[in-house]
Amino acid sequence: EVELSSDGSAVNTGPKGVINDWRRFKQLETEQRQEQRREMERLIKKLSMTCRSHLDEETDKQKQKELQEKINGK
């Protein structure tokens, strides 16, 4: 049996159509789950606290100082 959906496309309501619909549903479900996982990872990275050691801060201060000296020297 073939029906026309509201958008005018043909819809197979027989066993093959049901199987195809199920496959499409599972594919969309998987894609949605993957997108949610990626979004969750982005949020985790964005909201995670970063920790810097005293040595990292000293290195950055030294680099800033050297950069400032180069700027002032020119």
GROMACS elastic network, one bead per residue, 0.5 to 0.9 nm:
[ bonds ]
;  ai    aj funct       b0    kb
    1    11     6  0.84743   500
    1    12     6  0.61159   500
    1    13     6  0.58179   500
    1    14     6  0.59095   500
    2    10     6  0.63846   500
    2    11     6  0.56368   500
    2    13     6  0.62199   500
    2    14     6  0.79006   500
    3     9     6  0.83556   500
    3    10     6  0.57171   500
    3    11     6  0.51060   500
    3    12     6  0.65060   500
    3    13     6  0.72091   500
    4     7     6  0.77464   500
    4     8     6  0.54464   500
    4     9     6  0.55527   500
    4    11     6  0.57765   500
    4    12     6  0.87471   500
    5     8     6  0.52593   500
    5     9     6  0.55689   500
    5    10     6  0.62740   500
    5    11     6  0.62955   500
    6     9     6  0.75723   500
    7    10     6  0.89459   500
   11    17     6  0.71687   500
   12    15     6  0.82334   500
   12    16     6  0.72227   500
   12    18     6  0.75109   500
   12    20     6  0.88527   500
   13    16     6  0.76348   500
   13    17     6  0.51444   500
   13    18     6  0.62315   500
   14    17     6  0.52229   500
   14    18     6  0.62524   500
   14    19     6  0.87028   500
   15    18     6  0.50746   500
   15    19     6  0.61588   500
   15    20     6  0.85615   500
   16    19     6  0.50781   500
   16    20     6  0.60676   500
   16    21     6  0.84622   500
   17    20     6  0.50123   500
   17    21     6  0.59609   500
   17    22     6  0.84678   500
   18    21     6  0.50146   500
   18    22     6  0.61017   500
   18    23     6  0.86175   500
   19    22     6  0.50432   500
   19    23     6  0.62081   500
   19    24     6  0.86157   500
   20    23     6  0.50739   500
   20    24     6  0.61317   500
   20    25     6  0.84951   500
   21    24     6  0.50867   500
   21    25     6  0.60342   500
   21    26     6  0.86163   500
   22    26     6  0.61672   500
   22    27     6  0.85301   500
   23    26     6  0.51721   500
   23    27     6  0.61120   500
   23    28     6  0.86343   500
   24    27     6  0.50100   500
   24    28     6  0.61476   500
   24    29     6  0.84579   500
   25    28     6  0.51977   500
   25    29     6  0.60386   500
   25    30     6  0.86081   500
   26    30     6  0.60816   500
   26    31     6  0.85619   500
   27    30     6  0.51609   500
   27    31     6  0.62201   500
   27    32     6  0.85982   500
   28    31     6  0.50504   500
   28    32     6  0.60521   500
   28    33     6  0.85409   500
   29    32     6  0.51362   500
   29    33     6  0.61743   500
   29    34     6  0.86713   500
   30    33     6  0.50835   500
   30    34     6  0.61930   500
   30    35     6  0.86281   500
   31    34     6  0.51220   500
   31    35     6  0.61848   500
   31    36     6  0.86094   500
   32    35     6  0.50830   500
   32    36     6  0.61457   500
   32    37     6  0.85901   500
   33    36     6  0.50711   500
   33    37     6  0.61788   500
   33    38     6  0.86943   500
   34    37     6  0.50207   500
   34    38     6  0.62226   500
   34    39     6  0.85963   500
   35    38     6  0.50856   500
   35    39     6  0.61242   500
   35    40     6  0.85205   500
   36    39     6  0.50378   500
   36    40     6  0.60487   500
   36    41     6  0.85902   500
   37    40     6  0.50160   500
   37    41     6  0.61902   500
   37    42     6  0.86453   500
   38    41     6  0.50907   500
   38    42     6  0.62336   500
   38    43     6  0.86748   500
   39    42     6  0.50504   500
   39    43     6  0.62267   500
   39    44     6  0.85902   500
   40    43     6  0.50898   500
   40    44     6  0.60945   500
   40    45     6  0.86185   500
   41    44     6  0.50014   500
   41    45     6  0.61600   500
   41    46     6  0.84799   500
   42    45     6  0.52192   500
   42    46     6  0.60767   500
   42    47     6  0.85714   500
   43    47     6  0.59131   500
   43    48     6  0.81489   500
   44    47     6  0.52474   500
   44    48     6  0.56073   500
   45    48     6  0.53225   500
   45    49     6  0.84691   500
   46    49     6  0.84095   500
   52    55     6  0.80679   500
   52    56     6  0.60374   500
   52    57     6  0.69025   500
   53    56     6  0.51761   500
   53    57     6  0.64979   500
   53    58     6  0.87419   500
   54    57     6  0.51240   500
   54    58     6  0.61878   500
   54    59     6  0.86268   500
   55    58     6  0.50624   500
   55    59     6  0.61293   500
   55    60     6  0.86205   500
   56    59     6  0.51270   500
   56    60     6  0.62357   500
   56    61     6  0.86321   500
   57    60     6  0.51172   500
   57    61     6  0.61514   500
   57    62     6  0.86156   500
   58    61     6  0.50074   500
   58    62     6  0.61407   500
   58    63     6  0.86240   500
   59    62     6  0.50885   500
   59    63     6  0.62247   500
   59    64     6  0.86226   500
   60    63     6  0.50568   500
   60    64     6  0.61094   500
   60    65     6  0.85078   500
   61    64     6  0.50617   500
   61    65     6  0.60891   500
   61    66     6  0.86341   500
   62    65     6  0.50150   500
   62    66     6  0.61747   500
   62    67     6  0.85479   500
   63    66     6  0.51013   500
   63    67     6  0.60795   500
   63    68     6  0.85138   500
   64    67     6  0.50625   500
   64    68     6  0.60606   500
   64    69     6  0.85597   500
   65    68     6  0.50859   500
   65    69     6  0.61772   500
   65    70     6  0.86901   500
   66    69     6  0.50469   500
   66    70     6  0.62475   500
   66    71     6  0.86653   500
   67    70     6  0.50922   500
   67    71     6  0.62327   500
   67    72     6  0.86245   500
   68    71     6  0.50392   500
   68    72     6  0.60898   500
   68    73     6  0.84051   500
   69    72     6  0.50804   500
   69    73     6  0.58417   500
   69    74     6  0.86647   500
   70    73     6  0.50413   500
   70    74     6  0.63950   500
   71    74     6  0.55969   500
